[in-house]
Amino acid sequence: MAVPITLALLSLGSYVLTWVLSFAESAFDYLSYREAEVIVSKRPSNPVLHIMDRLAEHQLAIRFWNTVLLAATAVLITVFIDYFVDNVWLAAAGGIAIMAVATLLSSMRSPVRLGAKHYEVAAQNTAWLVRFLTVILGPIPGLFISDTEAEQDDDSDEPDLEEKHFREYVSRASKADVLEDDEAEMIQSVFDMDDTLVRAIMVPRTDVVWLDSQTTLEDATKIFIESGYSRIPLIGESPDDVLGIVFLKDIVRAQHTSRLSSHDVVDALAREIRVVPESKSVWDLLQELQREAIHAAIVVDEYGGTAGLVTLEDLIEELVGEISDEYDDIEIEDVIPQPNGEFLVNAAMSVTDFSETFNLLLDDDEDVDTVGGLFAKSLGKIPTEGSVTEIENLTLTVDSLAGKRSRVDTIRVATHTPSEETTS
């Protein structure tokens, strides 16, 4: 009877060790070097710091022993069953069934999840076992790690792998309520900034407020007050001819000190403005503007034409979310139903959202992004207030214009049935 008892105890012990090693591996994934130093300062004999110095080797050893012990558990269980049934096929089937049940029960109290949640305690209490099992393997883990590192291109692969792992850690921490959702989103957005291009967050040239060359200080001041901006680019003949940027504080200072009168032109106050390509990453531009103490830059396309304007506020909003102040317009809905059954549509609404809202079958036009652009393309000329065009079963009418350049602001949309279209 000693044989089956010994087999049962060995299989149980082997399976418990696999659980503990998974627990340890997860803990050391989350443990930082500074936290390891704190553990050693309290318990100098603890080998946790030595493990962190050669973490890759110790993790390889953990995975090796985990696999060996799991295989040993399956074999011991099969031999244990075979001792009683004396049938190799029944023993194999029983071994598989028991391992399946054990794995299912283990997943309910996942050692990986517990190790991640209590990683400091887990690392501290399993460090001796991890160190001992690694020492048994001698130089083998180090040799495998060296061969693996020699095959990889460290300059290209390792940073991507580290970022992928870190994103996963943040996601896990958020799910485990270690991080608040908004904290996790902010951390993730830091990585996204390096992948986001400036053209994705810039203010398009059609929405930028410009100051024309030879504008007087009096007129410029009115534009500043009406727009609520403190910095406005100065242009020559067109937005592609950017001469610089004008600061409201320079206008106020120049008039207050009587250096210039209200009838002088703003050209004398224009400062140099930074020009950046639309393909630059948001993260790189943020660092440049911060380092050079610049708050705005003109964005140019691949042909050198002005594509838009990007400000430091736009970049920061990409990191922390929308920032509103007392000058920002109250956000309105893109589609506002009217009492007479028509709809008032924001001209800046995307064509995709517009087509989905009104069930349109529009072709994918790369040169048209907004409803205002779609209206102008359908009309075939620059729209004015009251301009009307037909798009499928919709009648679109320019309801209002806005801005100094009188661009389309809102469009009134009326739906009609095929019979109404035929009658008209």
C-alpha positions in Angstrom: 0.0 0.0 0.0 3.1 2.2 0.4 3.5 2.5 -3.4 0.1 4.1 -4.2 0.4 6.5 -1.2 3.9 7.5 -2.4 2.7 8.0 -5.9 -0.3 10.1 -4.7 1.9 12.3 -2.5 4.5 12.8 -5.2 1.8 13.7 -7.8 0.2 16.1 -5.4 3.5 17.7 -4.4 4.5 18.0 -8.0 1.3 19.7 -9.0 1.5 22.1 -6.0 5.0 23.1 -7.1 3.7 23.9 -10.6 1.1 26.2 -9.0 3.7 27.9 -6.8 6.1 28.4 -9.8 3.3 30.0 -11.9 2.6 32.2 -8.9 6.2 33.2 -8.6 6.7 33.9 -12.4 3.7 36.3 -12.4 5.0 38.0 -9.3 8.5 38.7 -10.7 6.9 40.0 -13.9 5.4 42.8 -11.9 8.1 43.4 -9.3 10.3 46.5 -9.9 13.9 46.7 -9.0 13.2 49.4 -6.4 10.7 47.2 -4.7 13.2 44.4 -4.7 15.7 46.7 -3.0 13.1 47.5 -0.3 12.6 43.7 0.4 16.3 43.2 0.7 16.7 46.1 3.0 14.3 44.4 5.4 15.6 40.9 4.8 19.2 41.1 3.6 19.5 37.4 3.1 16.6 37.2 0.6 17.9 36.5 -2.9 15.2 38.5 -4.6 17.7 41.2 -5.7 20.0 38.6 -7.3 17.0 37.3 -9.2 16.1 40.7 -10.5 19.7 41.2 -11.7 19.4 38.1 -13.9 15.6 38.0 -14.3 15.6 36.5 -17.7 17.6 33.5 -16.6 15.5 32.8 -13.6 12.3 33.1 -15.5 13.6 30.6 -18.0 14.4 28.2 -15.2 10.9 28.7 -13.7 9.3 27.8 -17.1 11.5 24.8 -17.5 10.8 23.4 -14.1 7.1 24.2 -14.5 6.9 22.1 -17.7 8.9 19.2 -16.2 6.8 19.1 -13.0 3.5 19.3 -14.9 4.6 16.4 -17.1 5.8 14.5 -14.0 2.4 15.1 -12.3 0.6 13.6 -15.3 2.9 10.6 -15.4 2.6 9.9 -11.6 -1.2 10.1 -11.8 -1.3 7.7 -14.7 1.0 5.2 -12.9 -1.1 5.6 -9.8 -4.3 4.7 -11.7 -2.5 1.8 -13.5 -1.6 0.3 -10.2 -5.2 -0.3 -9.5 -6.8 -1.0 -12.9 -3.8 -2.8 -14.6 -4.9 -1.4 -18.0 -2.6 1.1 -19.7 -5.4 2.7 -21.8 -7.7 3.2 -18.8 -4.8 4.6 -16.8 -4.0 7.1 -19.6 -7.6 8.1 -20.0 -7.9 8.5 -16.2 -4.7 10.6 -16.0 -6.0 12.9 -18.8 -9.3 13.3 -17.0 -7.8 14.1 -13.6 -5.3 16.6 -15.1 -8.2 18.3 -17.0 -10.2 18.6 -13.8 -7.2 19.9 -11.8 -6.4 22.5 -14.5 -10.1 23.7 -14.5 -10.0 24.0 -10.7 -6.7 25.8 -10.8 -8.0 28.3 -13.3 -10.7 29.4 -10.8 -7.9 30.5 -8.4 -5.4 31.4 -11.1 -1.8 31.5 -9.7 -1.0 34.1 -12.4 -3.7 36.4 -11.3 -2.9 36.0 -7.6 0.8 36.5 -8.2 0.0 39.7 -10.1 -2.2 41.0 -7.4 0.1 40.1 -4.4 3.4 40.3 -6.3 5.6 41.7 -3.5 4.6 39.1 -1.0 4.7 36.3 -3.6 8.2 37.4 -4.8 9.5 37.7 -1.3 8.3 34.2 -0.2 9.2 32.3 -3.4 12.6 33.9 -4.1 14.5 31.0 -2.3 12.7 28.3 -4.3 13.3 30.2 -7.6 16.9 30.7 -6.8 17.5 27.1 -5.8 15.8 25.7 -8.9 17.9 28.0 -11.1 21.2 27.0 -9.4 20.4 23.3 -10.0 20.4 24.0 -13.8 23.8 25.6 -13.5 24.9 27.6 -16.6 22.2 26.2 -18.9 19.7 29.2 -18.5 22.5 31.7 -19.2 23.5 29.9 -22.3 20.0 29.8 -23.7 19.4 33.5 -22.9 22.7 34.4 -24.6 21.8 32.4 -27.8 18.3 34.0 -27.9 19.7 37.6 -27.5 22.3 36.9 -30.2 19.5 36.0 -32.7 17.4 39.0 -32.0 17.9 42.5 -33.3 17.9 44.4 -30.1 17.5 47.8 -31.7 14.2 47.0 -33.4 12.5 44.1 -31.5 13.2 44.7 -27.8 11.6 48.1 -27.5 8.4 47.0 -29.2 8.3 43.9 -27.0 8.7 46.0 -23.9 6.0 48.5 -24.9 3.6 45.6 -25.7 4.3 44.1 -22.3 3.9 47.4 -20.5 0.6 48.0 -22.2 -0.6 44.6 -21.1 0.5 45.3 -17.5 -1.4 48.6 -17.5 -4.5 46.8 -18.9 -4.2 44.2 -16.2 -3.7 46.7 -13.5 -6.8 48.6 -14.6 -8.9 45.4 -14.6 -7.7 44.5 -11.2 -8.6 48.0 -9.9 -4.9 48.8 -9.1 -5.2 51.7 -11.5 -8.3 53.9 -12.0 -9.7 53.8 -15.6 -8.7 57.4 -16.3 -5.2 56.8 -15.0 -4.8 53.7 -17.3 -6.2 55.7 -20.2 -3.6 58.5 -19.7 -0.8 56.0 -19.5 -2.0 54.3 -22.7 -2.3 57.7 -24.4 1.4 58.4 -23.8 2.2 55.4 -26.0 -0.4 56.4 -28.5 1.1 59.8 -28.9 4.2 58.3 -30.5 2.1 56.5 -33.1 -0.3 59.5 -33.7 0.7 61.9 -36.5 0.2 65.7 -36.3 -2.3 65.7 -39.1 -4.7 63.7 -37.0 -5.0 66.4 -34.3 -4.3 69.7 -36.1 -6.9 72.3 -36.8 -7.5 72.1 -40.6 -6.7 75.2 -42.6 -10.3 75.8 -43.4 -11.0 76.2 -39.6 -8.0 78.3 -38.7 -8.6 82.0 -38.0 -6.1 84.1 -40.0 -4.9 87.7 -39.9 -4.3 89.2 -43.3 -1.2 91.2 -44.0 -1.7 95.0 -43.6 -4.5 94.5 -41.1 -4.6 97.4 -38.7 -4.1 96.9 -35.0 -7.6 98.1 -34.4 -9.1 95.5 -36.8 -6.7 92.8 -35.5 -7.8 93.5 -31.9 -11.5 93.0 -32.9 -10.6 89.6 -34.6 -8.8 88.5 -31.4 -11.7 89.5 -29.2 -14.3 87.8 -31.5 -12.3 84.6 -31.8 -11.1 84.4 -28.2 -7.6 83.4 -29.3 -4.4 85.0 -28.0 -2.2 84.0 -31.0 -3.3 84.1 -34.7 -1.1 83.4 -37.7 -0.4 86.2 -40.2 -0.7 85.4 -43.9 0.0 87.2 -47.2 -1.9 86.4 -50.3 -3.2 83.0 -49.1 -2.9 80.6 -46.2 0.0 79.0 -48.1 1.9 82.2 -47.6 2.4 82.3 -43.8 4.3 85.4 -42.7 4.4 84.7 -39.0 2.2 84.7 -35.9 0.8 87.7 -34.0 0.3 87.8 -30.2 -2.5 89.8 -28.7 -0.2 90.8 -25.8 2.2 92.4 -28.3 -0.7 94.5 -29.8 -1.8 95.6 -26.3 1.8 96.4 -25.3 2.6 98.3 -28.5 -0.5 100.5 -28.1 -0.1 100.9 -24.4 3.4 102.2 -24.7 2.4 104.4 -27.7 5.0 102.6 -29.9 2.3 102.0 -32.4 -1.1 103.5 -33.0 -4.4 101.6 -33.7 -4.0 102.6 -37.4 -0.6 100.9 -37.8 -0.5 97.4 -39.4 0.2 94.2 -37.5 3.0 93.1 -39.8 5.5 94.9 -37.6 4.5 92.7 -34.6 4.6 89.4 -36.4 6.9 86.8 -34.8 8.5 83.9 -36.5 6.3 80.7 -36.5 7.5 77.2 -36.4 6.7 75.0 -39.5 6.4 71.2 -39.0 5.4 68.4 -41.4 2.1 66.7 -41.0 3.8 63.4 -40.8 5.7 64.2 -37.6 4.6 62.2 -34.5 2.7 64.0 -31.8 5.1 62.9 -29.1 8.2 64.3 -31.0 6.4 67.6 -31.6 5.3 67.9 -28.0 8.9 67.5 -26.8 10.2 70.1 -29.4 7.6 72.7 -28.5 8.2 72.2 -24.8 12.0 72.4 -25.2 11.8 75.5 -27.3 9.0 77.2 -25.4 6.8 77.5 -28.5 3.0 77.3 -28.3 1.9 76.9 -31.9 3.2 75.7 -35.2 2.1 75.7 -38.9 1.5 72.2 -40.3 2.5 71.7 -44.0 1.7 68.8 -46.3 4.1 66.9 -48.5 4.0 69.6 -51.2 4.8 72.4 -48.7 1.3 73.9 -48.7 -0.3 74.9 -45.4 -2.4 72.0 -44.0 -3.4 73.5 -40.7 -2.3 74.7 -37.3 -1.3 72.8 -34.2 -1.0 74.3 -30.8 0.5 73.1 -27.5 -3.1 72.8 -26.2 -4.0 70.4 -29.0 -1.0 68.2 -28.1 -1.8 68.2 -24.4 -5.4 67.4 -25.1 -4.2 64.3 -26.9 -2.7 63.2 -23.6 -5.2 64.3 -20.9 -8.4 64.7 -22.9 -10.5 67.7 -24.0 -9.6 71.0 -22.3 -12.3 73.7 -22.2 -12.0 77.3 -21.2 -14.4 80.3 -21.0 -13.8 81.1 -24.7 -14.6 77.7 -26.1 -18.0 77.3 -27.8 -20.5 75.0 -26.1 -20.4 71.7 -27.9 -23.6 71.1 -29.9 -24.9 68.0 -31.5 -24.0 67.3 -35.1 -27.7 66.6 -36.0 -30.5 68.6 -34.4 -34.1 67.7 -35.3 -36.3 70.6 -36.1 -40.1 70.9 -35.3 -41.0 70.9 -39.0 -39.3 67.5 -39.5 -36.1 68.8 -41.0 -32.7 68.5 -39.4 -30.0 71.1 -38.7 -26.6 69.6 -39.4 -23.2 70.8 -38.4 -21.1 71.3 -41.6 -18.1 69.9 -39.8 -19.8 66.5 -39.3 -17.9 63.7 -40.9 -19.3 62.2 -44.1 -19.2 58.8 -42.6 -21.4 59.7 -39.6 -23.7 61.7 -41.9 -24.3 58.8 -44.3 -24.9 56.4 -41.4 -27.4 58.8 -39.8 -29.4 59.3 -43.0 -28.8 55.8 -44.5 -27.1 57.1 -47.6 -25.1 55.0 -50.0 -22.2 57.3 -50.7 -19.0 56.5 -52.5 -15.8 56.7 -50.4 -14.3 60.0 -51.5 -10.8 60.6 -50.1 -11.1 64.3 -51.0 -14.3 64.9 -49.0 -14.2 64.5 -45.2 -17.1 66.7 -43.9 -20.7 67.5 -44.8 -19.6 71.0 -45.8 -17.2 69.5 -48.3 -19.8 67.1 -49.6 -22.2 69.9 -50.1 -19.7 72.0 -52.1 -18.7 69.0 -54.2 -22.4 68.2 -55.0 -23.1 71.9 -55.8 -20.1 72.3 -58.0 -19.1 75.7 -56.7 -18.5 77.6 -53.5 -21.7 77.6 -51.5 -23.4 80.7 -50.1 -26.2 81.2 -47.7 -29.3 79.7 -49.2 -27.5 77.4 -51.7 -29.4 74.2 -52.3 -28.4 70.8 -53.6 -29.8 67.3 -53.8 -28.1 64.2 -52.5 -30.0 61.0 -52.9 -33.3 61.5 -51.1 -32.1 64.6 -49.2 -32.4 68.3 -49.9 -29.6 70.2 -48.4 -29.8 74.0 -47.9 -27.0 76.2 -46.4 -28.6 77.6 -43.3 -25.8 79.8 -42.0 -22.2 80.9 -42.6 -19.6 81.6 -40.1 -16.1 83.2 -39.8 -14.4 85.9 -41.6 -14.2 83.8 -44.7 -17.9 83.0 -44.6 -17.5 79.2 -44.6 -20.6 77.0 -44.3 -21.5 76.5 -40.6 -24.8 74.7 -40.6 -26.9 73.0 -43.2 -30.6 72.3 -43.2 -31.5 68.8 -44.3 -35.0 67.8 -45.5 -35.9 64.3 -46.4 -38.3 63.3 -49.2 -39.7 60.1 -50.6 -39.3 58.9 -54.2 -42.9 59.9 -55.0 -42.2 63.4 -53.8 -39.1 63.6 -55.9 -41.0 62.5 -59.0 -43.8 65.0 -58.4 -41.4 67.8 -58.0 
